[in-house]
């Protein structure tokens, strides 16, 4: 898709980094490091308290 490819090229130029692209829906292995504040949502059926 020319619009997407152009965007990736310009983003790489702006960030001065190689932008890697992949295939939508492909099986991928990713890693995650959580470092920082957390949001904890507590849900209850009792809305009065």
C-alpha positions as CSV (number, residue, x, y, z in Angstrom):
1,X,0.0,0.0,0.0
2,X,1.8,3.1,-1.2
3,X,0.4,5.5,1.5
4,X,1.4,3.1,4.3
5,X,4.9,2.5,2.8
6,X,5.4,6.2,2.4
7,X,4.4,6.9,6.0
8,X,6.8,4.2,7.3
9,X,9.6,5.6,5.2
10,X,9.1,9.2,6.4
11,X,8.7,8.0,10.0
12,X,12.0,6.2,9.8
13,X,13.7,9.3,8.4
14,X,12.2,11.5,11.1
15,X,13.1,9.1,13.9
16,X,16.5,8.3,12.4
17,X,15.7,4.6,13.0
18,X,14.8,1.6,10.8
19,X,11.0,0.9,11.1
20,X,10.3,-2.8,10.9
21,X,6.9,-3.8,9.5
22,X,5.2,-7.2,9.7
23,X,2.2,-9.1,8.4
24,X,-1.2,-8.4,9.9
25,X,-2.5,-11.3,11.8
26,X,0.8,-13.2,11.7
27,X,2.0,-15.3,14.6
28,X,4.6,-13.2,16.5
29,X,6.5,-13.5,19.7
30,X,6.7,-10.2,21.6
31,X,8.1,-9.3,25.0
32,X,6.8,-6.8,27.5
33,X,8.4,-4.9,30.4
34,X,5.9,-3.2,32.8
35,X,7.7,-0.4,34.5
36,X,5.8,2.5,36.1
37,X,2.4,3.4,37.5
38,X,-0.4,0.9,37.3
39,X,-4.2,1.3,36.9
40,X,-6.3,-1.1,38.9
41,X,-10.0,-1.3,38.1
42,X,-12.2,-2.7,40.8
43,X,-15.7,-3.6,39.6
44,X,-18.7,-4.6,41.7
45,X,-22.3,-5.4,41.2
46,X,-23.1,-3.4,44.3
47,X,-23.2,0.2,43.0
48,X,-24.5,1.7,46.3
49,X,-21.2,1.6,48.2
